[in-house]
Amino acid sequence: MGRPKRFSVLRDPVHGDVYLTHEELRVLDTPEMQRLRGVKQLGTAYLVYPGAVHTRFDHSIGTVHMAQKMIDAIRLSFEFDPATSLSISDEEARVIRLAALLHDVAHIPHGHSIEDQDGLFERHDTPHRFQRLFDPARALGRVLRDLGVYEDVFSILTPAGTDGRREVPAYWHQLVGGTIAADILDYLARDAYFTGLHLEVDPRVTSYFKIDRESGNLYIDLAKHALLREDILSEIVRMLEARYYFSERVYYHHAKVCAGALVARAVEHLVAADVLTQSDLQDQTDASLLDVLDKAAEASPATVGVEVRELTDRVRYRRLYKRACVFPRHGNKDAQAQLLERFFSPGARDRRVDMEARIAELVRFATGRDVKVIVYCPARSMQLKEARIHVRWPGEQGVQPLSQFTERVPRLSDLEESYRNLWKFYVFTDAEDPALLAKVQEITRGEFEGARDGYQV
């Protein structure tokens, strides 16, 4: 008899053939992972880019593929420079690949919209989420324990100090979800493919990775013969430009942001009415989430139920609110911190609700017409975290974050500032009549005294 196969092959539209071990297929076949087939990678971006219906299931498989490419490059680098670098053993590769496969398993549908507004729910990557999904009472938890990898995988996916986590080498986590890692290397390529935006990152970038023997950090070597490898630096900057480009065009597109605001507001109403909890959403898909919200609306006070059903229908049928005002960072640097603290910090919900009600009341007084208003900020801050990738710079000791060298890389400094300037907060309204929309804008501007609206109705 021949030797049993170690791998099975899946055909991926982005990477071509992807090889998965039979252990990985066991993990992939659990209900917890299969749920990700129903969670779109880009949330409601399909309302803008109809092809953007790829899922976190697809992305998880692609992340394993990119993790292996990085592992192969690290092993080759070690062959050339064993004195200062480290290699990765087969057992390490086994647990890193499994962690790469599982890195998004805790995502809830529309998670960023719900989690990032004002701390309504804890983030998807918090230890509690993984502890819940890896519980031995669940199929995924049983498989991980049967394979003997539960502790290692849990330790890769959770931060230092987490109960039940052991210390693991820094590069284990950095390979999966670090600043530039298997995660971003897959999703940039995947998002470009499914949105139809023609922006590519040279796949050769994976060949530049090494592990520093002294610190245990994953890094990119920019030094050769004491000179700067400008070709490698250019590829890193191109990747950061791609990250900025997608943030501008896709991740923070105003229609996607608005749809997320509608979902977040529906959840917020139901949580405030004590008919919905975080656990109600954790096993849902994009489609079932809206059904869960509708069902919870039935148990809510009548006014809340009507409001929630209207919001979910608007998402289903793309009847989005309009922008009344947009307050960007580049005109509001001095006001940004105050606005965040006042309206978008944990516990600020009452102040936001009061402001929304005041704007609606002033519009009613001026026009005799009712409007609904949502004050929304998709992200508290915008930071190009990928610029913190560790590098070895010629003439410098050890490895350091690339962001330490912005003075020597003007393009990087400009890019970081441009990314920060993507921050903005919105005032959305259901008003569609141009005259009524203009009145909402006029009144809103007066209420946000000291903040500069950059939008013209």
VENVEN-V994732 format. One record per residue. N is the residue number from 0. SS is DSSP state (H for helix, E for strand, - for the rest). OMEGA is omega in whole degrees, -180 to 180 (999 if undefined). Layout:
# VENVEN-V994732
n = <N,N>
ss = <SS,SS>
omega = <OMEGA,OMEGA>
This chain:
# VENVEN-V994732
n = <0,1,2,3,4,5,6,7,8,9,10,11,12,13,14,15,16,17,18,19,20,21,22,23,24,25,26,27,28,29,30,31,32,33,34,35,36,37,38,39,40,41,42,43,44,45,46,47,48,49,50,51,52,53,54,55,56,57,58,59,60,61,62,63,64,65,66,67,68,69,70,71,72,73,74,75,76,77,78,79,80,81,82,83,84,85,86,87,88,89,90,91,92,93,94,95,96,97,98,99,100,101,102,103,104,105,106,107,108,109,110,111,112,113,114,115,116,117,118,119,120,121,122,123,124,125,126,127,128,129,130,131,132,133,134,135,136,137,138,139,140,141,142,143,144,145,146,147,148,149,150,151,152,153,154,155,156,157,158,159,160,161,162,163,164,165,166,167,168,169,170,171,172,173,174,175,176,177,178,179,180,181,182,183,184,185,186,187,188,189,190,191,192,193,194,195,196,197,198,199,200,201,202,203,204,205,206,207,208,209,210,211,212,213,214,215,216,217,218,219,220,221,222,223,224,225,226,227,228,229,230,231,232,233,234,235,236,237,238,239,240,241,242,243,244,245,246,247,248,249,250,251,252,253,254,255,256,257,258,259,260,261,262,263,264,265,266,267,268,269,270,271,272,273,274,275,276,277,278,279,280,281,282,283,284,285,286,287,288,289,290,291,292,293,294,295,296,297,298,299,300,301,302,303,304,305,306,307,308,309,310,311,312,313,314,315,316,317,318,319,320,321,322,323,324,325,326,327,328,329,330,331,332,333,334,335,336,337,338,339,340,341,342,343,344,345,346,347,348,349,350,351,352,353,354,355,356,357,358,359,360,361,362,363,364,365,366,367,368,369,370,371,372,373,374,375,376,377,378,379,380,381,382,383,384,385,386,387,388,389,390,391,392,393,394,395,396,397,398,399,400,401,402,403,404,405,406,407,408,409,410,411,412,413,414,415,416,417,418,419,420,421,422,423,424,425,426,427,428,429,430,431,432,433,434,435,436,437,438,439,440,441,442,443,444,445,446,447,448,449,450,451,452,453,454,455,456>
ss = <-,-,-,-,-,-,E,E,E,E,E,E,-,-,-,E,E,E,E,E,E,H,H,H,H,H,H,H,-,-,H,H,H,H,H,H,H,H,-,E,-,-,H,H,H,H,H,-,-,-,-,-,-,-,E,H,H,H,H,H,H,H,H,H,H,H,H,H,H,H,H,H,H,H,H,H,H,H,H,H,-,-,-,-,E,-,-,-,-,H,H,H,H,H,H,H,H,H,H,H,H,H,-,-,-,-,-,-,-,-,H,H,H,H,H,H,-,-,-,-,-,-,-,-,-,-,H,H,H,H,H,H,H,-,-,-,-,-,H,H,H,H,H,H,H,H,H,-,-,H,H,H,H,H,H,H,H,-,-,-,-,-,-,-,-,-,-,-,-,H,H,H,H,H,H,H,H,-,-,-,-,H,H,H,H,H,H,H,H,H,H,H,H,H,H,-,-,-,-,-,-,-,H,H,H,H,H,H,E,E,E,E,-,-,-,-,-,E,E,E,E,-,E,E,-,-,E,E,-,H,H,H,H,H,H,H,H,H,H,H,H,H,H,H,H,H,H,H,H,H,H,-,-,H,H,H,H,H,H,H,H,H,H,H,H,H,H,H,H,H,H,H,-,-,-,-,-,H,H,H,-,-,-,-,-,H,H,H,H,H,H,H,H,H,H,H,H,H,-,-,-,H,H,H,H,H,H,H,H,H,H,H,H,H,H,H,-,-,-,-,-,E,E,E,E,E,E,E,H,H,H,-,H,H,H,H,H,H,H,H,H,H,H,-,-,-,-,-,H,H,H,H,H,H,H,H,H,H,H,H,H,H,H,H,H,H,H,-,-,-,-,-,E,E,E,E,-,-,-,-,-,-,-,-,H,H,H,H,-,E,E,E,-,-,-,-,-,-,-,E,E,H,H,H,H,H,H,H,-,H,H,H,H,H,H,H,H,H,H,H,-,-,-,E,E,E,E,E,E,-,-,-,-,H,H,H,H,H,H,H,H,H,H,H,H,H,H,-,-,-,-,-,-,-,-,-,->
omega = <178,179,178,180,177,-175,166,-174,172,179,-178,-178,-177,-172,-175,-179,176,-177,178,177,179,172,179,177,176,178,-177,-177,177,178,-178,178,-180,177,-177,173,-178,179,-177,-180,-176,177,-176,178,178,175,178,179,-172,-180,-174,180,177,-169,176,172,178,-178,180,178,179,179,174,-179,-179,177,180,177,177,178,179,180,180,179,179,178,179,179,-179,-174,-177,-177,-175,-177,178,174,179,-178,178,-180,175,180,-180,-177,177,179,179,177,177,179,-172,-169,-178,-172,-177,-180,170,179,-180,-171,-176,180,-177,-173,-168,-175,-179,179,-180,174,174,-177,-177,-175,178,-176,-177,-178,-179,178,180,-177,-179,180,-178,176,-180,-177,-179,179,179,180,-179,178,178,178,179,-175,-174,-174,-179,-178,178,-178,177,-171,-179,-176,177,180,179,177,179,-180,174,179,178,180,-177,-174,177,179,-176,177,-175,-171,178,-174,169,-171,-177,-179,-177,180,175,-170,174,179,-177,-179,177,-178,-172,173,-178,178,-171,177,-175,170,-177,-180,179,-178,-179,-176,-175,-173,174,173,-179,-177,-175,-174,-176,-179,169,-180,175,-176,179,-176,173,-177,178,178,179,173,-175,179,179,179,179,179,178,-180,177,178,178,175,177,178,178,-177,-179,176,-179,-172,-171,-169,-180,173,-171,179,176,179,-179,179,177,179,179,178,-179,180,177,179,-179,178,-174,176,179,179,178,177,-179,176,179,-177,179,-174,-166,180,-174,170,178,-177,-176,178,-179,177,178,179,178,180,178,179,180,-180,-177,169,-171,-177,178,-179,179,-179,-178,-180,176,-180,-179,177,179,178,-178,-171,176,172,-171,172,176,172,172,178,174,-178,-177,-179,-172,174,-173,-178,-178,-176,-172,-176,-179,179,179,-179,-175,-170,-170,176,175,-179,-177,-174,-177,180,177,-179,178,179,179,180,-180,179,-180,-180,179,176,179,179,-176,-172,-175,-176,180,174,172,-173,173,172,-168,175,-176,179,-179,178,179,-180,178,-173,-180,178,179,177,179,178,168,-177,-178,179,-180,179,175,178,-176,176,179,-179,176,-173,-177,179,-180,-180,-176,180,-179,179,179,-178,178,179,178,180,177,-178,172,-180,174,168,-170,163,179,178,177,178,180,177,-176,-179,179,178,179,179,176,179,-179,-178,180,178,179,-179,178,-178,-179,176,-175,176,-179,-174,175,178,999>
